[in-house]
Amino acid sequence: MKRVLIADDDESIRWVLQKTVAGMGFAADLAEDGERALSLLSKHPYAAAFVDIRMPGMEGIEVLERVQARRSPTRFFIMTAVHRPDAAARATRAGAAEFITKPFDIGHVEKLLRDVAQEAASRERPFRSEDAEEWKSARIVGRSRAILEVFKNVGKVADSEATVLLFGDRGVGKELVARCIHDLGSPDGHFVAVNTSAIPKDLQEAELFGFEKGAFTGAETAREGKLEAAMGGTLFLDEVGDTPLELQAKLLRILQEREFSRLGSNRPQKFRGRVIAATNRDLRRLVAEGRFREDLFDRLNVFPIRIPALSERREDIPLLADFFLQKYCAILSRPARSFSREALEELSSHPWKGNVRELENFVQRLAVLSTGKLLRREEVARELAKAEGAPDLATAPLEQVIEERVREFVRKLGKAIEGEDNLHEMFVHQMEKPLIRVVLEATGGNQIKAAAILGINRNTLRKKLSALSLAPSKKKGAKSGKAR
């Protein structure tokens, strides 16, 4: 049986919580002060701990800080009779899953315990990135057919010296693919990335080719450029479509003659290394518009590899999300966390217009903000809504909640109804059950209010609940009591 620790100097609080956790199927150990709580935590693997801030001797947050230093798997809930923002911040930094203000709602405690039970049942996650290397060295994560095609092309070109052109939308991972080619083909050399559009125009040649002492005003010493740094390795020309025309001619000479000279020098040097270029622009169109040299395009386009957008490899999203979560939990020294299956479904249905980069940034934010060890759909959906500037449905008016959720459902339904003969009939059939469920959830299971919003009488609603196999929901707070 899973065990829960209850640490509070108030005997009545200990009694109420003990009865509550017992009713949820947990065994409870009691502590009346911080020292006793710390002793019990060192001896037993608790699923959860309810710890009061103010106790004789050692305070609750100090208990938590000491235990978290040992990376305890326990989920901590800090309790207090006084809501202090500084204490809440300190408790959160120490790893508290939630900050509970007394008097608390027993129904809320039961919900927390249900989450703990579900968390324990989800220890073996359905999705893992175990086929990837350790996050410090891994480059590409995925198993979809689209990304496997990229893997095949990387394997074909890695051992050759052919110039590679990577193209695809922003954020798809072009530099990661370039590094993968480099690691497989010339791991002993340097990987040197150059984005000429990010370098001031008057410094571009000096950065790329290097310069001799006195080559220009301010050149007090000689310095090697990116080309020399990439000798024996890989020169990665990022966003090559943005390269100014005057510099394109010099890049062409490097690719044609495989030689260059430092600024201020007449001594040519042979370039020994691989060139990989990347762009999210249509180079053929730029050539037609006279903004990119055709001969340079031909030299770059020896071995083209298209990197698919994330929308073309949605089956990889759970793997990527899991990979990034483990990566940033490690980097940020946070306890290991995982996504629920429903949370991964939510992530997989998101458009991710910024592709893998956007997904990675979002998961990094979740790693910082989340406190529980299992990230749920509600938390993911809430943060996605914030990222898009959508309203917070937790505090929005009822009408707005219903409107937003119906809009979301209709968006997901869009593709499903394409090509249907009787769209109206299918729309009603597909919408009725989720719409009634949403309204009941938003009204806390109040059938009278739900019926009024839906424009039907209560008896009709009851019949629909039965016909659609929707169990009547209980009102919020129906089982709740107050503990002081």
C-alpha positions as CSV (number, residue, x, y, z in Angstrom):
1,M,0.0,0.0,0.0
2,K,1.3,3.5,-0.9
3,R,2.2,5.6,2.1
4,V,1.6,9.3,2.8
5,L,3.3,11.5,5.5
6,I,1.3,14.1,7.4
7,A,3.4,16.6,9.3
8,D,1.6,19.2,11.3
9,D,1.7,20.4,15.0
10,D,-2.1,20.7,15.0
11,E,-3.6,17.4,16.0
12,S,-7.0,18.1,14.4
13,I,-5.3,18.7,11.0
14,R,-3.4,15.4,11.3
15,W,-6.7,13.6,12.2
16,V,-8.7,15.0,9.3
17,L,-5.9,14.4,6.7
18,Q,-5.3,10.8,8.1
19,K,-9.0,10.0,7.6
20,T,-9.0,11.5,4.1
21,V,-5.9,9.7,2.8
22,A,-7.2,6.4,4.3
23,G,-10.4,6.9,2.4
24,M,-8.3,7.2,-0.8
25,G,-6.5,3.9,-0.2
26,F,-3.3,5.3,1.3
27,A,-1.6,4.5,4.6
28,A,-0.6,7.5,6.7
29,D,2.3,8.2,9.1
30,L,2.0,11.2,11.4
31,A,4.6,13.7,12.6
32,E,4.1,16.6,15.0
33,D,7.3,18.4,14.3
34,G,10.0,18.9,11.6
35,E,12.6,16.6,13.1
36,R,10.1,13.7,13.3
37,A,9.1,14.4,9.7
38,L,12.7,14.4,8.5
39,S,13.4,11.1,10.3
40,L,10.4,9.4,8.7
41,L,11.2,10.7,5.3
42,S,14.7,9.2,5.6
43,K,13.3,5.8,6.4
44,H,10.3,5.4,4.1
45,P,9.6,6.0,0.4
46,Y,6.4,8.1,0.6
47,A,4.2,8.8,-2.4
48,A,3.2,12.2,-1.0
49,A,3.8,14.4,2.1
50,F,1.6,17.1,3.5
51,V,3.9,19.3,5.5
52,D,3.0,22.4,7.5
53,I,5.3,25.4,7.3
54,R,5.2,26.4,11.0
55,M,6.1,23.6,13.3
56,P,8.2,23.4,16.5
57,G,11.9,23.2,15.8
58,M,12.5,22.7,12.1
59,E,10.1,24.5,9.7
60,G,8.4,22.6,6.9
61,I,10.3,24.3,4.1
62,E,13.6,23.4,5.7
63,V,12.5,19.8,5.9
64,L,11.6,19.9,2.2
65,E,15.0,21.6,1.3
66,R,16.9,18.9,3.1
67,V,14.9,16.0,1.6
68,Q,15.0,17.5,-2.0
69,A,18.8,17.5,-1.7
70,R,18.6,13.7,-1.8
71,R,16.3,13.8,-4.9
72,S,13.4,12.3,-3.1
73,P,10.6,10.9,-5.3
74,T,8.0,12.1,-2.8
75,R,5.5,14.7,-3.9
76,F,5.3,17.5,-1.4
77,F,2.4,19.7,-0.5
78,I,3.2,22.6,1.7
79,M,0.5,23.8,4.1
80,T,0.1,27.2,5.9
81,A,-2.6,29.3,7.6
82,V,-1.0,32.5,6.3
83,H,-0.5,33.0,2.6
84,R,2.9,34.6,2.2
85,P,4.3,35.1,-1.4
86,D,7.9,34.8,-0.2
87,A,7.2,31.4,1.5
88,A,5.3,30.2,-1.6
89,A,8.3,31.1,-3.8
90,R,10.8,29.4,-1.4
91,A,8.6,26.3,-1.3
92,T,8.4,26.2,-5.1
93,R,12.1,26.5,-5.5
94,A,12.6,23.7,-3.0
95,G,10.4,21.5,-5.1
96,A,6.9,21.7,-3.6
97,A,4.2,20.4,-5.9
98,E,1.6,22.8,-4.4
99,F,1.2,25.5,-1.8
100,I,-2.0,24.9,0.2
101,T,-3.6,27.6,2.3
102,K,-5.6,26.7,5.4
103,P,-8.5,26.2,5.8
104,F,-8.3,23.8,2.8
105,D,-11.0,22.0,0.8
106,I,-11.0,18.3,1.5
107,G,-12.2,17.8,-2.1
108,H,-9.1,19.5,-3.3
109,V,-6.9,17.2,-1.1
110,E,-8.7,14.2,-2.6
111,K,-7.9,15.5,-6.1
112,L,-4.3,15.8,-5.2
113,L,-4.2,12.3,-3.9
114,R,-5.9,11.0,-7.1
115,D,-3.1,12.7,-9.1
116,V,-0.5,11.0,-6.9
117,A,-2.1,7.6,-7.5
118,Q,-2.2,8.2,-11.2
119,E,1.4,9.4,-11.2
120,A,2.5,6.2,-9.4
121,A,0.6,4.1,-12.0
122,S,2.3,6.0,-14.8
123,R,5.9,5.3,-13.8
124,E,6.5,3.3,-17.0
125,R,5.9,5.9,-19.6
126,P,4.3,4.9,-22.9
127,F,6.8,7.0,-24.9
128,R,10.5,7.1,-24.4
129,S,13.5,8.3,-26.5
130,E,15.6,5.3,-25.4
131,D,16.8,4.7,-29.0
132,A,18.5,8.1,-29.0
133,E,22.0,8.7,-27.7
134,E,22.5,10.4,-24.4
135,W,21.1,13.9,-24.7
136,K,24.5,15.6,-24.5
137,S,25.6,13.9,-27.8
138,A,22.3,13.0,-29.5
139,R,21.5,14.9,-32.7
140,I,18.3,13.7,-34.4
141,V,15.4,12.1,-32.6
142,G,12.6,10.3,-34.5
143,R,11.3,7.1,-36.0
144,S,8.9,8.5,-38.7
145,R,9.3,7.6,-42.3
146,A,10.1,11.2,-43.2
147,I,13.0,11.5,-40.7
148,L,14.2,8.0,-41.6
149,E,14.7,9.2,-45.2
150,V,16.9,12.0,-43.8
151,F,18.9,9.4,-41.8
152,K,19.4,7.4,-45.0
153,N,20.7,10.5,-46.9
154,V,23.0,11.4,-44.0
155,G,24.5,7.9,-44.1
156,K,25.0,8.1,-47.9
157,V,26.8,11.4,-47.9
158,A,28.7,11.4,-44.6
159,D,31.8,9.6,-46.0
160,S,32.1,11.6,-49.2
161,E,33.4,15.1,-49.7
162,A,30.4,16.2,-51.7
163,T,28.9,19.6,-50.9
164,V,25.5,19.3,-49.2
165,L,22.6,21.7,-49.4
166,L,20.1,21.4,-46.5
167,F,16.7,23.1,-47.0
168,G,13.5,23.3,-45.1
169,D,11.4,25.6,-42.9
170,R,12.8,27.5,-40.0
171,G,13.3,25.5,-36.9
172,V,13.4,22.0,-38.5
173,G,16.9,21.2,-37.3
174,K,19.1,21.9,-40.3
175,E,22.2,22.7,-38.2
176,L,21.6,19.4,-36.2
177,V,21.6,17.5,-39.4
178,A,24.8,19.3,-40.6
179,R,26.5,18.4,-37.3
180,C,25.4,14.8,-37.7
181,I,27.0,14.6,-41.1
182,H,30.1,16.1,-39.7
183,D,30.3,13.7,-36.7
184,L,29.9,10.7,-39.0
185,G,32.3,11.9,-41.7
186,S,35.0,14.0,-40.1
187,P,34.7,13.7,-36.3
188,D,38.3,14.8,-35.7
189,G,37.9,18.2,-37.4
190,H,36.2,21.3,-36.3
191,F,32.6,22.1,-37.1
192,V,32.5,25.9,-37.9
193,A,29.2,27.6,-38.4
194,V,28.9,30.9,-40.4
195,N,25.8,33.0,-40.8
196,T,26.9,35.8,-43.1
197,S,23.6,37.7,-42.7
198,A,24.4,38.0,-39.0
199,I,27.8,39.5,-39.6
200,P,28.2,43.3,-40.3
201,K,28.8,43.8,-44.0
202,D,32.2,45.4,-43.6
203,L,33.4,42.5,-41.5
204,Q,32.1,39.6,-43.6
205,E,35.2,39.0,-45.6
206,A,37.6,39.4,-42.7
207,E,35.5,36.9,-40.6
208,L,35.4,34.3,-43.4
209,F,38.9,34.6,-44.9
210,G,40.9,36.0,-42.0
211,F,43.4,38.9,-42.4
212,E,47.1,39.8,-42.2
213,K,48.5,42.5,-39.9
214,G,48.0,45.9,-41.5
215,A,45.4,44.6,-44.0
216,F,43.1,47.5,-42.9
217,T,42.9,50.1,-40.3
218,G,42.8,48.4,-36.9
219,A,44.3,45.1,-38.0
220,E,47.2,45.2,-35.5
221,T,47.7,41.4,-35.6
222,A,47.0,38.7,-38.1
223,R,44.0,36.5,-37.5
224,E,42.7,33.3,-39.1
225,G,39.2,33.2,-40.5
226,K,36.4,30.7,-40.4
227,L,37.8,28.9,-43.4
228,E,41.1,28.1,-41.7
229,A,39.3,27.1,-38.5
230,A,37.3,24.6,-40.5
231,M,40.4,22.9,-42.2
232,G,40.0,19.2,-42.0
233,G,36.5,19.6,-40.7
234,T,33.2,21.2,-41.9
235,L,32.3,24.7,-42.9
236,F,28.6,25.2,-42.3
237,L,27.1,28.1,-44.3
238,D,23.8,28.8,-42.5
239,E,21.1,30.8,-44.2
240,V,23.2,30.9,-47.3
241,G,20.2,32.4,-49.3
242,D,20.8,35.7,-47.4
243,T,24.5,36.0,-48.5
244,P,25.2,39.4,-50.3
245,L,25.9,39.1,-54.0
246,E,29.4,40.5,-53.6
247,L,30.4,37.7,-51.2
248,Q,28.7,35.0,-53.3
249,A,31.4,35.4,-55.9
250,K,34.1,34.7,-53.3
251,L,32.2,31.7,-52.0
252,L,32.0,30.4,-55.5
253,R,35.8,30.5,-55.9
254,I,36.1,28.4,-52.7
255,L,33.8,25.8,-54.0
256,Q,35.3,25.8,-57.6
257,E,39.0,26.2,-56.9
258,R,39.1,25.0,-53.3
259,E,41.4,27.9,-52.4
260,F,41.3,31.3,-50.7
261,S,43.6,34.1,-49.4
262,R,43.6,36.1,-46.3
263,L,42.8,39.8,-46.6
264,G,46.1,41.6,-47.2
265,S,47.8,38.5,-48.5
266,N,48.7,37.3,-52.1
267,R,49.4,33.8,-50.9
268,P,46.5,31.5,-51.7
269,Q,45.7,28.6,-49.3
270,K,44.0,25.3,-50.3
271,F,40.8,24.7,-48.4
272,R,40.7,21.1,-47.2
273,G,37.3,20.4,-45.7
274,R,33.6,19.8,-46.4
275,V,31.1,22.5,-47.1
276,I,27.5,22.2,-46.0
277,A,25.0,25.0,-46.7
278,A,21.5,25.5,-45.4
279,T,18.6,27.7,-46.2
280,N,14.9,28.1,-45.6
281,R,14.4,30.2,-48.7
282,D,13.7,29.0,-52.3
283,L,17.1,29.4,-54.0
284,R,15.7,28.7,-57.5
285,R,13.3,31.6,-57.1
286,L,16.1,33.8,-55.8
287,V,18.2,32.8,-58.9
288,A,15.2,33.7,-61.2
289,E,14.9,37.1,-59.4
290,G,18.7,37.8,-59.8
291,R,19.3,37.8,-56.1
292,F,21.4,34.6,-56.0
293,R,24.1,33.5,-58.4
294,E,23.1,30.5,-60.5
295,D,26.6,29.1,-60.7
296,L,26.9,29.2,-56.9
297,F,23.5,27.5,-56.6
298,D,24.8,24.7,-58.9
299,R,27.9,24.3,-56.8
300,L,26.0,24.1,-53.6
301,N,23.2,21.8,-54.8
302,V,25.4,18.7,-55.3
303,F,23.7,16.6,-52.7
304,P,20.4,18.3,-51.6
305,I,18.6,17.0,-48.5
306,R,15.2,18.3,-47.5
307,I,14.4,18.4,-43.8
308,P,10.7,17.8,-43.2
309,A,8.5,20.1,-41.1
310,L,7.2,18.8,-37.8
311,S,3.7,18.7,-39.3
312,E,5.0,15.9,-41.6
313,R,6.3,13.8,-38.8
314,R,3.8,14.1,-36.0
315,E,4.4,10.6,-34.8
316,D,7.9,11.9,-33.7
317,I,6.4,14.6,-31.4
318,P,6.0,12.3,-28.3
319,L,9.6,11.1,-28.7
320,L,10.9,14.7,-29.2
321,A,8.9,16.0,-26.2
322,D,10.1,13.3,-24.0
323,F,13.7,13.7,-25.1
324,F,13.6,17.5,-24.5
325,L,11.9,17.1,-21.1
326,Q,14.6,14.7,-19.9
327,K,17.3,17.0,-21.3
328,Y,16.2,20.1,-19.6
329,C,15.4,18.4,-16.3
330,A,19.0,17.3,-16.3
331,I,20.4,20.7,-17.3
332,L,18.2,22.5,-14.8
333,S,18.9,19.9,-12.0
334,R,15.2,19.1,-11.7
335,P,13.7,15.8,-10.7
336,A,12.9,13.5,-13.7
337,R,9.5,14.2,-15.1
338,S,7.2,12.6,-17.7
339,F,4.2,13.5,-19.9
340,S,0.9,11.7,-19.5
341,R,-0.4,10.0,-22.7
342,E,-3.1,12.7,-22.9
343,A,-0.6,15.5,-22.6
344,L,1.4,13.9,-25.5
345,E,-1.8,13.8,-27.6
346,E,-2.3,17.5,-26.9
347,L,1.3,18.3,-28.0
348,S,0.9,16.1,-31.1
349,S,-2.3,18.0,-32.2
350,H,-0.6,21.4,-32.0
351,P,0.5,23.0,-35.3
352,W,4.1,23.9,-34.2
353,K,4.7,26.4,-36.9
354,G,8.1,27.0,-35.5
355,N,8.8,23.3,-35.8
356,V,11.2,21.4,-33.6
357,R,12.8,24.6,-32.2
358,E,9.4,25.9,-31.0
359,L,8.6,22.5,-29.4
360,E,12.0,22.4,-27.7
361,N,11.5,25.9,-26.3
362,F,8.0,25.1,-25.1
363,V,9.1,21.9,-23.3
364,Q,12.0,23.8,-21.7
365,R,9.5,26.3,-20.3
366,L,7.4,23.4,-18.9
367,A,10.5,21.9,-17.3
368,V,11.0,25.3,-15.5
369,L,7.3,25.9,-14.5
370,S,6.0,22.4,-13.6
371,T,6.2,21.0,-10.1
372,G,4.6,17.6,-10.5
373,K,6.4,14.6,-11.8
374,L,3.7,13.8,-14.3
375,L,2.8,16.6,-16.7
376,R,-0.9,16.4,-17.6
377,R,-3.1,17.6,-20.6
378,E,-4.6,20.5,-18.6
379,E,-1.1,21.9,-17.8
380,V,0.1,21.5,-21.4
381,A,-3.1,23.0,-22.9
382,R,-2.9,26.0,-20.4
383,E,0.7,26.8,-21.3
384,L,0.0,26.4,-25.1
385,A,-2.9,28.9,-24.7
386,K,-0.6,31.3,-22.9
387,A,2.0,31.0,-25.6
388,E,-0.6,31.8,-28.3
389,G,-2.1,34.7,-26.3
390,A,-5.4,32.7,-25.9
391,P,-7.6,33.4,-22.8
392,D,-7.0,31.4,-19.6
393,L,-10.0,29.1,-19.5
394,A,-9.4,28.5,-15.8
395,T,-10.5,32.1,-15.1
396,A,-12.5,33.0,-18.2
397,P,-16.3,33.5,-18.1
398,L,-18.5,30.4,-18.7
399,E,-19.6,31.6,-22.2
400,Q,-15.9,32.1,-23.2
401,V,-14.9,28.7,-21.9
402,I,-17.7,27.0,-24.0
403,E,-16.9,29.1,-27.1
404,E,-13.1,28.4,-27.0
405,R,-13.6,24.7,-26.4
406,V,-16.2,24.4,-29.2
407,R,-13.8,26.3,-31.5
408,E,-11.0,23.9,-30.6
409,F,-13.2,20.9,-31.3
410,V,-14.4,22.3,-34.7
411,R,-10.7,22.9,-35.7
412,K,-9.9,19.3,-35.0
413,L,-13.1,18.2,-36.8
414,G,-12.3,20.1,-39.9
415,K,-10.3,17.5,-41.7
416,A,-12.6,14.7,-40.6
417,I,-15.6,16.1,-42.3
418,E,-13.9,16.8,-45.7
419,G,-15.7,15.0,-48.5
420,E,-18.7,14.0,-46.4
421,D,-22.0,14.1,-48.3
422,N,-24.2,15.1,-45.4
423,L,-22.1,17.6,-43.5
424,H,-24.9,18.9,-41.3
425,E,-25.9,15.5,-40.1
426,M,-22.3,14.5,-39.3
427,F,-21.6,17.8,-37.6
428,V,-24.6,17.4,-35.3
429,H,-23.6,13.8,-34.5
430,Q,-20.0,14.7,-33.9
431,M,-20.7,17.8,-31.9
432,E,-23.6,16.8,-29.6
433,K,-21.7,14.5,-27.1
434,P,-18.6,16.7,-26.6
435,L,-20.7,19.9,-26.5
436,I,-22.9,18.5,-23.7
437,R,-19.8,17.2,-21.9
438,V,-18.1,20.6,-22.1
439,V,-21.2,22.4,-20.8
440,L,-21.5,20.0,-17.9
441,E,-17.9,20.4,-17.0
442,A,-18.1,24.2,-17.2
443,T,-21.2,24.2,-15.0
444,G,-19.8,21.8,-12.5
445,G,-22.4,19.2,-13.3
446,N,-25.4,21.4,-12.7
447,Q,-27.9,19.9,-15.1
448,I,-30.5,22.7,-14.7
449,K,-27.9,25.4,-15.7
450,A,-26.5,23.1,-18.4
451,A,-30.0,22.5,-19.9
452,A,-30.6,26.3,-19.9
453,I,-27.4,27.0,-21.8
454,L,-28.1,24.3,-24.3
455,G,-31.6,25.5,-24.8
456,I,-33.4,22.3,-23.8
457,N,-35.3,21.2,-20.8
458,R,-33.8,19.1,-18.0
459,N,-35.7,15.9,-18.9
460,T,-34.4,16.1,-22.5
461,L,-30.9,16.6,-21.2
462,R,-31.3,13.5,-18.9
463,K,-32.4,11.4,-21.9
464,K,-29.4,12.6,-24.0
465,L,-27.1,11.8,-21.1
466,S,-28.4,8.2,-21.1
467,A,-28.4,7.9,-24.9
468,L,-24.9,9.2,-25.2
469,S,-23.6,7.2,-22.3
470,L,-22.6,10.4,-20.4
471,A,-22.7,9.7,-16.7
472,P,-24.3,12.6,-14.7
473,S,-21.5,14.7,-13.2
474,K,-21.7,15.7,-9.5
475,K,-21.7,19.3,-8.5
476,K,-18.4,20.8,-7.5
477,G,-17.8,20.6,-3.8
478,A,-20.5,18.0,-3.3
479,K,-18.1,15.8,-1.3
480,S,-16.1,18.6,0.1
481,G,-15.8,19.7,3.7
482,K,-13.7,22.3,5.4
483,A,-10.7,21.5,7.6
484,R,-9.3,24.1,9.9
